[in-house]
Amino acid sequence: MWKLQENILELKDREHLAEFIRSTERFTQFEKVKEFERAWSVWQNTSYSTFVNSGSSADLVMLDAVKEFYKIDDGAEVLVPVVTWTTNITSVIQTKMSPVFVDINLDDLSFDYEKLERAITSKTRIILVTHLIGIPANIERLSAISEKYNLILLEDCCESHGATYRTEKVGNFGIASTFSFYWGHHITTVEGGMICTKNEELNDLFVLKRSHGLARELSPSKHQYYRDKYPEIDFNFLFLTHGYNFRNTELHAVIGIEQIKHLDRYIKIRNENHREYLKIISKITDKVFLVDNNGISSFCLPFIFKSTSDKNKLRKAFHDAEIEIRPIISGNLLNQPCFAKFGNANDFKNAQIVHENGFYIGNNQFVNDERLEFLNSVITKVF
Ligand SMILES: Cc1ncc(COP(=O)(O)O)c(C=O)c1O
């Protein structure tokens, strides 16, 4: 059985967790969270990282804080791709802004950049790009568009840890970026997410919003300023902004500290597998769309067919061979009941191709030569 994902917690990771549980008196967010955030900032080559309880929470906090920081009005438009994860869009709605869906391109699976530019109106303030399934979006085009129209670029890297655009890791090009450590991703903290930025004041808002808006969450060097500013309020219960409770725990941070040590190795294995998969599908290039793999940090092994009948043939063969498949993220989101009012799915042609003719199978450190040979034999038999 080739599953979409398997347990990637190594025995040593579990032993570290068990040892931590035996020895600590503190389980809620504390020093281990800080240690993981520092390690992540070093790995990601960013200045500030804020650990939260999921990638979805990371997206919501990022949008809420960016809206507050840049004084963006309710109803402002946020350009989003129509193929991404749902909570990325619901974060826009929950922060009282309007998602404007844009079709994707079939090269890097990010925005159709011409349509993106055409979708800009006087109300547009943010471009929220998703680097989908480990493929870096075209940063040059996105930066040019955001500079030309004075828009804020935010990056959802929840599926693209370590993907690079011209040698720089994605997540370092926009004002802020998010990552997910859910267990199907490049590394896991079981549940977890990270928000990154190089802007200290914006990061302060991330930190506040993660934890109720409480002033005491800021770094100690900033406490006296607020004590003096609000002397009549107990500093420990001083709320500077509207917040959530999206904190993560010391336990999840301990897992993250161990997992990050494996991350480069995991990415290397994923990308080696991906190169073999490219060789395999090179035999059916007349049948599939081939995406641009420059700078990839492979999340999965995708198949986007030109015809639905070919897709169905391979889907059946994979089913018989016990190779688990799933839609490419969730297909064209406008087919989902919760987003239907935002547009007609059929007007988004490339997303609809991905929706109707696409699926992916898992890629991770458990995919080896034997499995790839098996994949080759299944595909060769079908076509
Ligand atoms: C592109 C993207 N954004 C956000 C998320 C949300 O992450 P989480 O599952 O950790 O909430 C996901 C989840 O897989 C995702 O794929």
The ligand as an SDF file (V2000), in Angstrom:
LIG
                    3D

 16 16  0  0  0  0  0  0  0  0999 V2000
   -1.5890   25.9010    0.8870 C   0  0  0  0  0  0  0  0  0  0  0  0
   -2.0410   25.6260    2.2840 C   0  0  0  0  0  0  0  0  0  0  0  0
   -2.3050   26.6520    3.1210 N   0  0  0  0  0  0  0  0  0  0  0  0
   -2.7080   26.4410    4.3830 C   0  0  0  0  0  0  0  0  0  0  0  0
   -2.8670   25.1690    4.8870 C   0  0  0  0  0  0  0  0  0  0  0  0
   -3.3490   24.9720    6.2830 C   0  0  0  0  0  0  0  0  0  0  0  0
   -2.4610   24.2660    7.0990 O   0  0  0  0  0  0  0  0  0  0  0  0
   -2.9800   23.4010    8.3420 P   0  0  0  0  0  0  0  0  0  0  0  0
   -3.4960   22.1080    7.8120 O   0  0  0  0  0  0  0  0  0  0  0  0
   -1.7660   23.2270    9.1830 O   0  0  0  0  0  0  0  0  0  0  0  0
   -4.0400   24.1900    9.0220 O   0  0  0  0  0  0  0  0  0  0  0  0
   -2.6290   24.0650    4.0600 C   0  0  0  0  0  0  0  0  0  0  0  0
   -2.8350   22.7040    4.5940 C   0  0  0  0  0  0  0  0  0  0  0  0
   -2.4930   21.7080    4.0920 O   0  0  0  0  0  0  0  0  0  0  0  0
   -2.2020   24.2930    2.7270 C   0  0  0  0  0  0  0  0  0  0  0  0
   -1.9810   23.2670    1.9080 O   0  0  0  0  0  0  0  0  0  0  0  0
  1  2  1  0
  2  3  1  0
  2 15  2  0
  3  4  2  0
  4  5  1  0
  5  6  1  0
  5 12  2  0
  6  7  1  0
  7  8  1  0
  8  9  2  0
  8 10  1  0
  8 11  1  0
 12 13  1  0
 12 15  1  0
 13 14  2  0
 15 16  1  0
M  END
$$$$
